[in-house]
Amino acid sequence: MKPKHTYHSIPLDSDGLAQYTKEENETWTFLLKRQKELISTRASKEFIKGVELLKFENEIPQHKDITAILNSHTGWGVQPVPALIQPDTFFSLLAQKKFPAANFIRIPSEIDYIEEPDVFHELFGHCPLLTNAPYAEFMHQYGKLALNADKKTQMRLFRLFWFTIEFGLIKENNQLKAYGGGILSSKSEIIYSVESEIPERRYLDPMDALRTSFRIDILQPVYFVIDSFDDLFKLIDKNPLELARLSMSLSDFPAKFEKKKKNRKNYE
């Protein structure tokens, strides 16, 4: 099996800019064109509106330019980070209205799938909805709330984040649409999540989500559905921190996937 490529953040110059190569910009252009076509009938209308507001073009956006647009709508910004950061750093940035985003992009041989969150996943998958006030405020409040938890509870809280911000579905005009960034940046999951008859779809109950395990490298077997982004904001009133602590005293629901094998398959 071909060794997995190792990704590294791109250093910023004195103007706070990342200098991308022609090949890296071409990769962004390919992904942007492909994903815009795939989301046109499958993504939340608020996400599509956000894509238009961010004015993505045929080169990788600079984090500072995305920050300027987000800040004008919801007060949010984008913070350059390595591929993976610790939960407390992640939630601390959300509490400051800063979305952590790596600035490297996948290589052409891994165009369809990488486990690390790259700049396309972060900026295209997540940032458009940060122009939506209820969604953005949920992220802000969730980050502040999670800072009051120990590391074990923070990891449990990430389950709820996973089934909403990463892989959430929303009902619009009685049709399923995607709003999770992990879905919206994937060529396969965007179709599978809203059209396939294989996965299970449940209306979002935070305790159910907190007791549901997941794998990052497969098409999701379970999706949780909301009726509006106000449903996300209302989750804060349900005290997810206490729910997370309670969920750890209960058993998880039986997993709907096999344990990860050593040889990773490409699922996207």
C-alpha positions, 0 to 999 in steps of 0.5 A, a space after each residue: 500500500 502506498 504510504 500516506 502523505 504527510 501534510 504541513 502548514 504553509 508558513 505565512 509571509 510578513 503580510 500574513 499571506 500563504 504563498 500557494 503553488 500553481 498546482 495547489 491553486 489548480 487543486 483548489 479550482 478542481 475541488 471548487 468546481 466539482 463541489 459547487 455542482 454537487 451541492 447545488 441541489 443537496 446543500 442547505 440554502 443557507 450554505 449556498 448563500 454563504 458560498 456566494 457571500 464568500 466569493 470563492 474564486 479559482 485560487 486558494 483564499 487567504 485566511 485574512 480575506 475570509 476573516 474580513 467577510 465573516 467578520 462583517 456578517 457575524 463577527 467571526 474570523 479564521 485562525 491558521 492552525 496545523 492539521 490537528 489541534 488539541 480539543 482545548 485549543 479547538 474549543 478556545 478558538 471557537 469561544 473567541 469566534 475564530 474558526 481553526 483552519 489549516 492552510 495546506 491542500 491535498 495533493 492530486 493523488 489524494 484528491 478525493 479523500 484525506 483524513 486530515 482537514 485541509 484548506 478546502 474542507 475548512 474554508 469551503 466546508 465550514 466557513 459559508 455557514 459562519 455567515 449565518 447568525 444562529 449557526 455562528 452563535 451556536 459555535 461560539 457558545 459551544 466553544 465557551 461551554 466546552 472550556 468548562 469541561 475536562 479533556 475526557 468530557 471535551 472528547 465526548 462533547 465532540 460527538 455532538 459537534 461531529 453529528 451537527 457541525 461536521 455531518 448534520 442534515 437539515 429538513 428544508 421544504 420537506 427535503 433533506 439537505 446537508 449542512 455539515 462541513 464533512 458532508 459538504 466538502 466530500 464528493 461521495 458523502 454529499 450524495 450518500 447522506 441525502 439520497 442513499 437508502 442505506 444510512 439511518 437518519 434520526 431527528 437530533 436528540 443531543 443525548 442520542 448523539 452523545 451516546 453514538 460513536 463514529 469513525 472518521 474514515 467511512 461514509 457515516 452510517 447514522 445522520 442526525 437531522 434538524 428542522 432549522 439552525 435555530 435548533 442548534 442554538 437551542 441546544 445550548 439551553 439543554 446544557 450539553 455539558 451536563 448531558 455529556 457527563 451523564 452520557 459517559 455514565 451510560 453505555 453507547 449504542 451498538 456501533 453500526 460499523 466495524 472496527 477500523 482495520 490497519 489498511 485504510 480504504 478510500 471511502 470517498 
